[in-house]
Amino acid sequence: MAVAWPNAFVKGGFRSDIAKTFEVVAIPKPILVGKDGKIIATESELRGEKLHETLERILGITEEVE
């Protein structure tokens, strides 16, 4: 099964420096990154009902997602 978004594997997993920096303690760890490379939203803002609200707020998406 192909993943349709960028993903990575880091040697050391959850003990790696990058995992500690971004507080990755479980998978998946949703992080929305802007064009400028800055983190726009994480975790609960990108799950369930909040996902649509977050995308609407950030991207201006107003269409209903099925």
Contacts in CASP RR format, 6 or more apart in sequence:
PFRMAT RR
TARGET T0000
AUTHOR 0000-0000-0000
METHOD contacts of the structure
MODEL  1
MAVAWPNAFVKGGFRSDIAKTFEVVAIPKPILVGKDGKIIATESELRGEK
LHETLERILGITEEVE
10 16 0 8 1.000
10 18 0 8 1.000
10 19 0 8 1.000
12 19 0 8 1.000
13 19 0 8 1.000
14 24 0 8 1.000
14 25 0 8 1.000
18 24 0 8 1.000
19 25 0 8 1.000
22 29 0 8 1.000
22 31 0 8 1.000
29 42 0 8 1.000
29 43 0 8 1.000
30 42 0 8 1.000
30 43 0 8 1.000
30 46 0 8 1.000
30 47 0 8 1.000
31 39 0 8 1.000
31 41 0 8 1.000
31 42 0 8 1.000
31 46 0 8 1.000
32 39 0 8 1.000
32 40 0 8 1.000
32 41 0 8 1.000
32 42 0 8 1.000
32 45 0 8 1.000
32 46 0 8 1.000
32 54 0 8 1.000
32 58 0 8 1.000
33 39 0 8 1.000
33 40 0 8 1.000
34 40 0 8 1.000
40 58 0 8 1.000
41 54 0 8 1.000
41 58 0 8 1.000
44 50 0 8 1.000
45 51 0 8 1.000
45 54 0 8 1.000
46 54 0 8 1.000
52 61 0 8 1.000
52 65 0 8 1.000
55 61 0 8 1.000
56 62 0 8 1.000
END
